Amino acid sequence: MKTADVRGMSPDQMNDELAKLKKEQFNLRFQKATGQMEKTARVKQIRRDIARIKTIAAEKAAGNKA
């Protein structure tokens, strides 16, 4: 997910995407625990996408209050 894509999202869309990513992260943790994980790099990618969405959401929230 690119930063420009996230910046173009509405707050509701960001919340939906964040929930989807957290669910996927949860599933990947279970796959890792059971030894079924195939794409190990996906864990890092998901973590970064979650951080990216949270950061941009905080920027937008701070921009609206100022």
mmCIF file of the N, C-alpha and C atoms, coordinates in Angstrom:
data_MODEL
# 
_entry.id   MODEL 
# 
loop_
_atom_site.group_PDB 
_atom_site.id 
_atom_site.type_symbol 
_atom_site.label_atom_id 
_atom_site.label_alt_id 
_atom_site.label_comp_id 
_atom_site.label_asym_id 
_atom_site.label_entity_id 
_atom_site.label_seq_id 
_atom_site.pdbx_PDB_ins_code 
_atom_site.Cartn_x 
_atom_site.Cartn_y 
_atom_site.Cartn_z 
_atom_site.occupancy 
_atom_site.B_iso_or_equiv 
_atom_site.pdbx_formal_charge 
_atom_site.auth_seq_id 
_atom_site.auth_comp_id 
_atom_site.auth_asym_id 
_atom_site.auth_atom_id 
_atom_site.pdbx_PDB_model_num 
ATOM 1   N N  . MET A 1 1  ? 0.844   -1.171  0.000  1.00 0.00 ? 1  MET A N  1 
ATOM 2   C CA . MET A 1 1  ? 0.000   0.000   0.000  1.00 0.00 ? 1  MET A CA 1 
ATOM 3   C C  . MET A 1 1  ? 0.890   1.236   0.000  1.00 0.00 ? 1  MET A C  1 
ATOM 4   N N  . LYS A 1 2  ? 0.586   2.144   -0.875 1.00 0.00 ? 2  LYS A N  1 
ATOM 5   C CA . LYS A 1 2  ? 1.371   3.361   -1.009 1.00 0.00 ? 2  LYS A CA 1 
ATOM 6   C C  . LYS A 1 2  ? 0.810   4.464   -0.120 1.00 0.00 ? 2  LYS A C  1 
ATOM 7   N N  . THR A 1 3  ? 1.676   5.387   0.254  1.00 0.00 ? 3  THR A N  1 
ATOM 8   C CA . THR A 1 3  ? 1.271   6.500   1.101  1.00 0.00 ? 3  THR A CA 1 
ATOM 9   C C  . THR A 1 3  ? 0.216   7.351   0.408  1.00 0.00 ? 3  THR A C  1 
ATOM 10  N N  . ALA A 1 4  ? 0.366   7.560   -0.878 1.00 0.00 ? 4  ALA A N  1 
ATOM 11  C CA . ALA A 1 4  ? -0.601  8.376   -1.621 1.00 0.00 ? 4  ALA A CA 1 
ATOM 12  C C  . ALA A 1 4  ? -1.993  7.729   -1.596 1.00 0.00 ? 4  ALA A C  1 
ATOM 13  N N  . ASP A 1 5  ? -2.036  6.402   -1.636 1.00 0.00 ? 5  ASP A N  1 
ATOM 14  C CA . ASP A 1 5  ? -3.322  5.707   -1.564 1.00 0.00 ? 5  ASP A CA 1 
ATOM 15  C C  . ASP A 1 5  ? -3.996  5.956   -0.223 1.00 0.00 ? 5  ASP A C  1 
ATOM 16  N N  . VAL A 1 6  ? -3.212  5.911   0.843  1.00 0.00 ? 6  VAL A N  1 
ATOM 17  C CA . VAL A 1 6  ? -3.773  6.106   2.183  1.00 0.00 ? 6  VAL A CA 1 
ATOM 18  C C  . VAL A 1 6  ? -4.234  7.545   2.365  1.00 0.00 ? 6  VAL A C  1 
ATOM 19  N N  . ARG A 1 7  ? -3.462  8.483   1.870  1.00 0.00 ? 7  ARG A N  1 
ATOM 20  C CA . ARG A 1 7  ? -3.838  9.896   2.006  1.00 0.00 ? 7  ARG A CA 1 
ATOM 21  C C  . ARG A 1 7  ? -5.145  10.209  1.271  1.00 0.00 ? 7  ARG A C  1 
ATOM 22  N N  . GLY A 1 8  ? -5.450  9.459   0.244  1.00 0.00 ? 8  GLY A N  1 
ATOM 23  C CA . GLY A 1 8  ? -6.674  9.670   -0.507 1.00 0.00 ? 8  GLY A CA 1 
ATOM 24  C C  . GLY A 1 8  ? -7.903  9.057   0.139  1.00 0.00 ? 8  GLY A C  1 
ATOM 25  N N  . MET A 1 9  ? -7.706  8.280   1.191  1.00 0.00 ? 9  MET A N  1 
ATOM 26  C CA . MET A 1 9  ? -8.831  7.613   1.860  1.00 0.00 ? 9  MET A CA 1 
ATOM 27  C C  . MET A 1 9  ? -9.524  8.550   2.848  1.00 0.00 ? 9  MET A C  1 
ATOM 28  N N  . SER A 1 10 ? -10.807 8.291   3.050  1.00 0.00 ? 10 SER A N  1 
ATOM 29  C CA . SER A 1 10 ? -11.545 8.997   4.086  1.00 0.00 ? 10 SER A CA 1 
ATOM 30  C C  . SER A 1 10 ? -11.240 8.330   5.424  1.00 0.00 ? 10 SER A C  1 
ATOM 31  N N  . PRO A 1 11 ? -11.553 8.985   6.542  1.00 0.00 ? 11 PRO A N  1 
ATOM 32  C CA . PRO A 1 11 ? -11.313 8.357   7.852  1.00 0.00 ? 11 PRO A CA 1 
ATOM 33  C C  . PRO A 1 11 ? -12.024 7.011   8.011  1.00 0.00 ? 11 PRO A C  1 
ATOM 34  N N  . ASP A 1 12 ? -13.227 6.888   7.473  1.00 0.00 ? 12 ASP A N  1 
ATOM 35  C CA . ASP A 1 12 ? -13.945 5.614   7.564  1.00 0.00 ? 12 ASP A CA 1 
ATOM 36  C C  . ASP A 1 12 ? -13.238 4.524   6.768  1.00 0.00 ? 12 ASP A C  1 
ATOM 37  N N  . GLN A 1 13 ? -12.759 4.871   5.598  1.00 0.00 ? 13 GLN A N  1 
ATOM 38  C CA . GLN A 1 13 ? -12.039 3.903   4.779  1.00 0.00 ? 13 GLN A CA 1 
ATOM 39  C C  . GLN A 1 13 ? -10.754 3.464   5.468  1.00 0.00 ? 13 GLN A C  1 
ATOM 40  N N  . MET A 1 14 ? -10.075 4.430   6.125  1.00 0.00 ? 14 MET A N  1 
ATOM 41  C CA . MET A 1 14 ? -8.845  4.090   6.842  1.00 0.00 ? 14 MET A CA 1 
ATOM 42  C C  . MET A 1 14 ? -9.147  3.133   7.993  1.00 0.00 ? 14 MET A C  1 
ATOM 43  N N  . ASN A 1 15 ? -10.228 3.373   8.712  1.00 0.00 ? 15 ASN A N  1 
ATOM 44  C CA . ASN A 1 15 ? -10.600 2.484   9.818  1.00 0.00 ? 15 ASN A CA 1 
ATOM 45  C C  . ASN A 1 15 ? -10.930 1.086   9.314  1.00 0.00 ? 15 ASN A C  1 
ATOM 46  N N  . ASP A 1 16 ? -11.630 1.008   8.187  1.00 0.00 ? 16 ASP A N  1 
ATOM 47  C CA . ASP A 1 16 ? -11.958 -0.295  7.608  1.00 0.00 ? 16 ASP A CA 1 
ATOM 48  C C  . ASP A 1 16 ? -10.695 -1.045  7.179  1.00 0.00 ? 16 ASP A C  1 
ATOM 49  N N  . GLU A 1 17 ? -9.796  -0.336  6.524  1.00 0.00 ? 17 GLU A N  1 
ATOM 50  C CA . GLU A 1 17 ? -8.548  -0.946  6.065  1.00 0.00 ? 17 GLU A CA 1 
ATOM 51  C C  . GLU A 1 17 ? -7.695  -1.380  7.259  1.00 0.00 ? 17 GLU A C  1 
ATOM 52  N N  . LEU A 1 18 ? -7.674  -0.558  8.305  1.00 0.00 ? 18 LEU A N  1 
ATOM 53  C CA . LEU A 1 18 ? -6.922  -0.897  9.510  1.00 0.00 ? 18 LEU A CA 1 
ATOM 54  C C  . LEU A 1 18 ? -7.465  -2.163  10.158 1.00 0.00 ? 18 LEU A C  1 
ATOM 55  N N  . ALA A 1 19 ? -8.780  -2.287  10.232 1.00 0.00 ? 19 ALA A N  1 
ATOM 56  C CA . ALA A 1 19 ? -9.396  -3.490  10.804 1.00 0.00 ? 19 ALA A CA 1 
ATOM 57  C C  . ALA A 1 19 ? -9.052  -4.723  9.967  1.00 0.00 ? 19 ALA A C  1 
ATOM 58  N N  . LYS A 1 20 ? -9.087  -4.562  8.646  1.00 0.00 ? 20 LYS A N  1 
ATOM 59  C CA . LYS A 1 20 ? -8.763  -5.681  7.754  1.00 0.00 ? 20 LYS A CA 1 
ATOM 60  C C  . LYS A 1 20 ? -7.315  -6.126  7.938  1.00 0.00 ? 20 LYS A C  1 
ATOM 61  N N  . LEU A 1 21 ? -6.403  -5.156  8.041  1.00 0.00 ? 21 LEU A N  1 
ATOM 62  C CA . LEU A 1 21 ? -4.993  -5.480  8.214  1.00 0.00 ? 21 LEU A CA 1 
ATOM 63  C C  . LEU A 1 21 ? -4.717  -6.136  9.560  1.00 0.00 ? 21 LEU A C  1 
ATOM 64  N N  . LYS A 1 22 ? -5.394  -5.669  10.600 1.00 0.00 ? 22 LYS A N  1 
ATOM 65  C CA . LYS A 1 22 ? -5.200  -6.274  11.922 1.00 0.00 ? 22 LYS A CA 1 
ATOM 66  C C  . LYS A 1 22 ? -5.712  -7.706  11.950 1.00 0.00 ? 22 LYS A C  1 
ATOM 67  N N  . LYS A 1 23 ? -6.798  -7.954  11.245 1.00 0.00 ? 23 LYS A N  1 
ATOM 68  C CA . LYS A 1 23 ? -7.329  -9.322  11.168 1.00 0.00 ? 23 LYS A CA 1 
ATOM 69  C C  . LYS A 1 23 ? -6.339  -10.215 10.423 1.00 0.00 ? 23 LYS A C  1 
ATOM 70  N N  . GLU A 1 24 ? -5.772  -9.696  9.346  1.00 0.00 ? 24 GLU A N  1 
ATOM 71  C CA . GLU A 1 24 ? -4.790  -10.475 8.593  1.00 0.00 ? 24 GLU A CA 1 
ATOM 72  C C  . GLU A 1 24 ? -3.538  -10.733 9.428  1.00 0.00 ? 24 GLU A C  1 
ATOM 73  N N  . GLN A 1 25 ? -3.118  -9.730  10.195 1.00 0.00 ? 25 GLN A N  1 
ATOM 74  C CA . GLN A 1 25 ? -1.970  -9.891  11.067 1.00 0.00 ? 25 GLN A CA 1 
ATOM 75  C C  . GLN A 1 25 ? -2.231  -10.988 12.110 1.00 0.00 ? 25 GLN A C  1 
ATOM 76  N N  . PHE A 1 26 ? -3.422  -11.007 12.661 1.00 0.00 ? 26 PHE A N  1 
ATOM 77  C CA . PHE A 1 26 ? -3.821  -12.030 13.630 1.00 0.00 ? 26 PHE A CA 1 
ATOM 78  C C  . PHE A 1 26 ? -3.743  -13.416 12.995 1.00 0.00 ? 26 PHE A C  1 
ATOM 79  N N  . ASN A 1 27 ? -4.273  -13.543 11.779 1.00 0.00 ? 27 ASN A N  1 
ATOM 80  C CA . ASN A 1 27 ? -4.240  -14.829 11.084 1.00 0.00 ? 27 ASN A CA 1 
ATOM 81  C C  . ASN A 1 27 ? -2.811  -15.269 10.779 1.00 0.00 ? 27 ASN A C  1 
ATOM 82  N N  . LEU A 1 28 ? -1.956  -14.329 10.421 1.00 0.00 ? 28 LEU A N  1 
ATOM 83  C CA . LEU A 1 28 ? -0.566  -14.663 10.136 1.00 0.00 ? 28 LEU A CA 1 
ATOM 84  C C  . LEU A 1 28 ? 0.165   -15.144 11.389 1.00 0.00 ? 28 LEU A C  1 
ATOM 85  N N  . ARG A 1 29 ? -0.177  -14.565 12.539 1.00 0.00 ? 29 ARG A N  1 
ATOM 86  C CA . ARG A 1 29 ? 0.436   -15.030 13.787 1.00 0.00 ? 29 ARG A CA 1 
ATOM 87  C C  . ARG A 1 29 ? 0.071   -16.478 14.060 1.00 0.00 ? 29 ARG A C  1 
ATOM 88  N N  . PHE A 1 30 ? -1.176  -16.848 13.799 1.00 0.00 ? 30 PHE A N  1 
ATOM 89  C CA . PHE A 1 30 ? -1.590  -18.234 13.995 1.00 0.00 ? 30 PHE A CA 1 
ATOM 90  C C  . PHE A 1 30 ? -0.904  -19.160 12.997 1.00 0.00 ? 30 PHE A C  1 
ATOM 91  N N  . GLN A 1 31 ? -0.758  -18.705 11.762 1.00 0.00 ? 31 GLN A N  1 
ATOM 92  C CA . GLN A 1 31 ? -0.063  -19.519 10.765 1.00 0.00 ? 31 GLN A CA 1 
ATOM 93  C C  . GLN A 1 31 ? 1.382   -19.752 11.174 1.00 0.00 ? 31 GLN A C  1 
ATOM 94  N N  . LYS A 1 32 ? 2.005   -18.724 11.729 1.00 0.00 ? 32 LYS A N  1 
ATOM 95  C CA . LYS A 1 32 ? 3.395   -18.868 12.160 1.00 0.00 ? 32 LYS A CA 1 
ATOM 96  C C  . LYS A 1 32 ? 3.489   -19.856 13.320 1.00 0.00 ? 32 LYS A C  1 
ATOM 97  N N  . ALA A 1 33 ? 2.551   -19.771 14.252 1.00 0.00 ? 33 ALA A N  1 
ATOM 98  C CA . ALA A 1 33 ? 2.578   -20.643 15.424 1.00 0.00 ? 33 ALA A CA 1 
ATOM 99  C C  . ALA A 1 33 ? 2.363   -22.109 15.044 1.00 0.00 ? 33 ALA A C  1 
ATOM 100 N N  . THR A 1 34 ? 1.568   -22.344 14.020 1.00 0.00 ? 34 THR A N  1 
ATOM 101 C CA . THR A 1 34 ? 1.276   -23.721 13.620 1.00 0.00 ? 34 THR A CA 1 
ATOM 102 C C  . THR A 1 34 ? 2.221   -24.225 12.529 1.00 0.00 ? 34 THR A C  1 
ATOM 103 N N  . GLY A 1 35 ? 3.137   -23.357 12.091 1.00 0.00 ? 35 GLY A N  1 
ATOM 104 C CA . GLY A 1 35 ? 4.107   -23.764 11.080 1.00 0.00 ? 35 GLY A CA 1 
ATOM 105 C C  . GLY A 1 35 ? 3.555   -23.812 9.671  1.00 0.00 ? 35 GLY A C  1 
ATOM 106 N N  . GLN A 1 36 ? 2.465   -23.128 9.403  1.00 0.00 ? 36 GLN A N  1 
ATOM 107 C CA . GLN A 1 36 ? 1.847   -23.149 8.080  1.00 0.00 ? 36 GLN A CA 1 
ATOM 108 C C  . GLN A 1 36 ? 2.164   -21.906 7.250  1.00 0.00 ? 36 GLN A C  1 
ATOM 109 N N  . MET A 1 37 ? 2.967   -21.017 7.785  1.00 0.00 ? 37 MET A N  1 
ATOM 110 C CA . MET A 1 37 ? 3.228   -19.751 7.114  1.00 0.00 ? 37 MET A CA 1 
ATOM 111 C C  . MET A 1 37 ? 4.108   -19.951 5.888  1.00 0.00 ? 37 MET A C  1 
ATOM 112 N N  . GLU A 1 38 ? 3.691   -19.386 4.759  1.00 0.00 ? 38 GLU A N  1 
ATOM 113 C CA . GLU A 1 38 ? 4.462   -19.484 3.530  1.00 0.00 ? 38 GLU A CA 1 
ATOM 114 C C  . GLU A 1 38 ? 5.171   -18.179 3.199  1.00 0.00 ? 38 GLU A C  1 
ATOM 115 N N  . LYS A 1 39 ? 4.452   -17.075 3.297  1.00 0.00 ? 39 LYS A N  1 
ATOM 116 C CA . LYS A 1 39 ? 5.018   -15.773 2.946  1.00 0.00 ? 39 LYS A CA 1 
ATOM 117 C C  . LYS A 1 39 ? 5.420   -15.026 4.219  1.00 0.00 ? 39 LYS A C  1 
ATOM 118 N N  . THR A 1 40 ? 6.637   -15.245 4.671  1.00 0.00 ? 40 THR A N  1 
ATOM 119 C CA . THR A 1 40 ? 7.075   -14.629 5.914  1.00 0.00 ? 40 THR A CA 1 
ATOM 120 C C  . THR A 1 40 ? 7.254   -13.115 5.788  1.00 0.00 ? 40 THR A C  1 
ATOM 121 N N  . ALA A 1 41 ? 7.545   -12.631 4.612  1.00 0.00 ? 41 ALA A N  1 
ATOM 122 C CA . ALA A 1 41 ? 7.741   -11.198 4.401  1.00 0.00 ? 41 ALA A CA 1 
ATOM 123 C C  . ALA A 1 41 ? 6.440   -10.422 4.558  1.00 0.00 ? 41 ALA A C  1 
ATOM 124 N N  . ARG A 1 42 ? 5.325   -11.113 4.443  1.00 0.00 ? 42 ARG A N  1 
ATOM 125 C CA . ARG A 1 42 ? 4.018   -10.451 4.547  1.00 0.00 ? 42 ARG A CA 1 
ATOM 126 C C  . ARG A 1 42 ? 3.801   -9.872  5.952  1.00 0.00 ? 42 ARG A C  1 
ATOM 127 N N  . VAL A 1 43 ? 4.389   -10.481 6.968  1.00 0.00 ? 43 VAL A N  1 
ATOM 128 C CA . VAL A 1 43 ? 4.247   -9.991  8.337  1.00 0.00 ? 43 VAL A CA 1 
ATOM 129 C C  . VAL A 1 43 ? 4.816   -8.577  8.444  1.00 0.00 ? 43 VAL A C  1 
ATOM 130 N N  . LYS A 1 44 ? 6.001   -8.382  7.908  1.00 0.00 ? 44 LYS A N  1 
ATOM 131 C CA . LYS A 1 44 ? 6.648   -7.070  7.942  1.00 0.00 ? 44 LYS A CA 1 
ATOM 132 C C  . LYS A 1 44 ? 5.845   -6.051  7.139  1.00 0.00 ? 44 LYS A C  1 
ATOM 133 N N  . GLN A 1 45 ? 5.348   -6.461  6.011  1.00 0.00 ? 45 GLN A N  1 
ATOM 134 C CA . GLN A 1 45 ? 4.568   -5.573  5.143  1.00 0.00 ? 45 GLN A CA 1 
ATOM 135 C C  . GLN A 1 45 ? 3.279   -5.125  5.843  1.00 0.00 ? 45 GLN A C  1 
ATOM 136 N N  . ILE A 1 46 ? 2.612   -6.054  6.513  1.00 0.00 ? 46 ILE A N  1 
ATOM 137 C CA . ILE A 1 46 ? 1.375   -5.730  7.225  1.00 0.00 ? 46 ILE A CA 1 
ATOM 138 C C  . ILE A 1 46 ? 1.661   -4.740  8.352  1.00 0.00 ? 46 ILE A C  1 
ATOM 139 N N  . ARG A 1 47 ? 2.729   -5.003  9.117  1.00 0.00 ? 47 ARG A N  1 
ATOM 140 C CA . ARG A 1 47 ? 3.079   -4.105  10.223 1.00 0.00 ? 47 ARG A CA 1 
ATOM 141 C C  . ARG A 1 47 ? 3.319   -2.690  9.723  1.00 0.00 ? 47 ARG A C  1 
ATOM 142 N N  . ARG A 1 48 ? 4.024   -2.572  8.620  1.00 0.00 ? 48 ARG A N  1 
ATOM 143 C CA . ARG A 1 48 ? 4.324   -1.242  8.076  1.00 0.00 ? 48 ARG A CA 1 
ATOM 144 C C  . ARG A 1 48 ? 3.071   -0.558  7.542  1.00 0.00 ? 48 ARG A C  1 
ATOM 145 N N  . ASP A 1 49 ? 2.181   -1.321  6.925  1.00 0.00 ? 49 ASP A N  1 
ATOM 146 C CA . ASP A 1 49 ? 0.933   -0.741  6.432  1.00 0.00 ? 49 ASP A CA 1 
ATOM 147 C C  . ASP A 1 49 ? 0.078   -0.230  7.589  1.00 0.00 ? 49 ASP A C  1 
ATOM 148 N N  . ILE A 1 50 ? 0.024   -0.990  8.676  1.00 0.00 ? 50 ILE A N  1 
ATOM 149 C CA . ILE A 1 50 ? -0.736  -0.556  9.855  1.00 0.00 ? 50 ILE A CA 1 
ATOM 150 C C  . ILE A 1 50 ? -0.147  0.739   10.401 1.00 0.00 ? 50 ILE A C  1 
ATOM 151 N N  . ALA A 1 51 ? 1.169   0.792   10.528 1.00 0.00 ? 51 ALA A N  1 
ATOM 152 C CA . ALA A 1 51 ? 1.831   1.998   11.025 1.00 0.00 ? 51 ALA A CA 1 
ATOM 153 C C  . ALA A 1 51 ? 1.587   3.182   10.100 1.00 0.00 ? 51 ALA A C  1 
ATOM 154 N N  . ARG A 1 52 ? 1.617   2.931   8.794  1.00 0.00 ? 52 ARG A N  1 
ATOM 155 C CA . ARG A 1 52 ? 1.394   3.997   7.821  1.00 0.00 ? 52 ARG A CA 1 
ATOM 156 C C  . ARG A 1 52 ? -0.007  4.582   7.958  1.00 0.00 ? 52 ARG A C  1 
ATOM 157 N N  . ILE A 1 53 ? -0.997  3.722   8.103  1.00 0.00 ? 53 ILE A N  1 
ATOM 158 C CA . ILE A 1 53 ? -2.378  4.196   8.241  1.00 0.00 ? 53 ILE A CA 1 
ATOM 159 C C  . ILE A 1 53 ? -2.554  4.973   9.539  1.00 0.00 ? 53 ILE A C  1 
ATOM 160 N N  . LYS A 1 54 ? -2.004  4.454   10.633 1.00 0.00 ? 54 LYS A N  1 
ATOM 161 C CA . LYS A 1 54 ? -2.129  5.141   11.920 1.00 0.00 ? 54 LYS A CA 1 
ATOM 162 C C  . LYS A 1 54 ? -1.455  6.511   11.892 1.00 0.00 ? 54 LYS A C  1 
ATOM 163 N N  . THR A 1 55 ? -0.295  6.584   11.256 1.00 0.00 ? 55 THR A N  1 
ATOM 164 C CA . THR A 1 55 ? 0.440   7.845   11.177 1.00 0.00 ? 55 THR A CA 1 
ATOM 165 C C  . THR A 1 55 ? -0.331  8.886   10.383 1.00 0.00 ? 55 THR A C  1 
ATOM 166 N N  . ILE A 1 56 ? -0.845  8.504   9.235  1.00 0.00 ? 56 ILE A N  1 
ATOM 167 C CA . ILE A 1 56 ? -1.567  9.448   8.394  1.00 0.00 ? 56 ILE A CA 1 
ATOM 168 C C  . ILE A 1 56 ? -2.887  9.851   9.041  1.00 0.00 ? 56 ILE A C  1 
ATOM 169 N N  . ALA A 1 57 ? -3.535  8.921   9.731  1.00 0.00 ? 57 ALA A N  1 
ATOM 170 C CA . ALA A 1 57 ? -4.779  9.251   10.433 1.00 0.00 ? 57 ALA A CA 1 
ATOM 171 C C  . ALA A 1 57 ? -4.495  10.282  11.542 1.00 0.00 ? 57 ALA A C  1 
ATOM 172 N N  . ALA A 1 58 ? -3.388  10.107  12.245 1.00 0.00 ? 58 ALA A N  1 
ATOM 173 C CA . ALA A 1 58 ? -3.019  11.064  13.297 1.00 0.00 ? 58 ALA A CA 1 
ATOM 174 C C  . ALA A 1 58 ? -2.680  12.430  12.709 1.00 0.00 ? 58 ALA A C  1 
ATOM 175 N N  . GLU A 1 59 ? -2.015  12.439  11.561 1.00 0.00 ? 59 GLU A N  1 
ATOM 176 C CA . GLU A 1 59 ? -1.695  13.700  10.893 1.00 0.00 ? 59 GLU A CA 1 
ATOM 177 C C  . GLU A 1 59 ? -2.973  14.428  10.496 1.00 0.00 ? 59 GLU A C  1 
ATOM 178 N N  . LYS A 1 60 ? -3.913  13.694  9.932  1.00 0.00 ? 60 LYS A N  1 
ATOM 179 C CA . LYS A 1 60 ? -5.170  14.306  9.518  1.00 0.00 ? 60 LYS A CA 1 
ATOM 180 C C  . LYS A 1 60 ? -5.951  14.822  10.716 1.00 0.00 ? 60 LYS A C  1 
ATOM 181 N N  . ALA A 1 61 ? -5.948  14.065  11.811 1.00 0.00 ? 61 ALA A N  1 
ATOM 182 C CA . ALA A 1 61 ? -6.661  14.489  13.011 1.00 0.00 ? 61 ALA A CA 1 
ATOM 183 C C  . ALA A 1 61 ? -6.027  15.741  13.600 1.00 0.00 ? 61 ALA A C  1 
ATOM 184 N N  . ALA A 1 62 ? -4.714  15.812  13.618 1.00 0.00 ? 62 ALA A N  1 
ATOM 185 C CA . ALA A 1 62 ? -4.003  16.988  14.136 1.00 0.00 ? 62 ALA A CA 1 
ATOM 186 C C  . ALA A 1 62 ? -4.233  18.185  13.218 1.00 0.00 ? 62 ALA A C  1 
ATOM 187 N N  . GLY A 1 63 ? -4.311  17.939  11.920 1.00 0.00 ? 63 GLY A N  1 
ATOM 188 C CA . GLY A 1 63 ? -4.544  19.025  10.973 1.00 0.00 ? 63 GLY A CA 1 
ATOM 189 C C  . GLY A 1 63 ? -5.932  19.619  11.101 1.00 0.00 ? 63 GLY A C  1 
ATOM 190 N N  . ASN A 1 64 ? -6.917  18.797  11.444 1.00 0.00 ? 64 ASN A N  1 
ATOM 191 C CA . ASN A 1 64 ? -8.282  19.284  11.602 1.00 0.00 ? 64 ASN A CA 1 
ATOM 192 C C  . ASN A 1 64 ? -8.465  20.088  12.872 1.00 0.00 ? 64 ASN A C  1 
ATOM 193 N N  . LYS A 1 65 ? -7.696  19.770  13.902 1.00 0.00 ? 65 LYS A N  1 
ATOM 194 C CA . LYS A 1 65 ? -7.836  20.464  15.189 1.00 0.00 ? 65 LYS A CA 1 
ATOM 195 C C  . LYS A 1 65 ? -7.088  21.800  15.191 1.00 0.00 ? 65 LYS A C  1 
ATOM 196 N N  . ALA A 1 66 ? -6.045  21.902  14.399 1.00 0.00 ? 66 ALA A N  1 
ATOM 197 C CA . ALA A 1 66 ? -5.209  23.110  14.423 1.00 0.00 ? 66 ALA A CA 1 
ATOM 198 C C  . ALA A 1 66 ? -5.835  24.251  13.661 1.00 0.00 ? 66 ALA A C  1 
# 
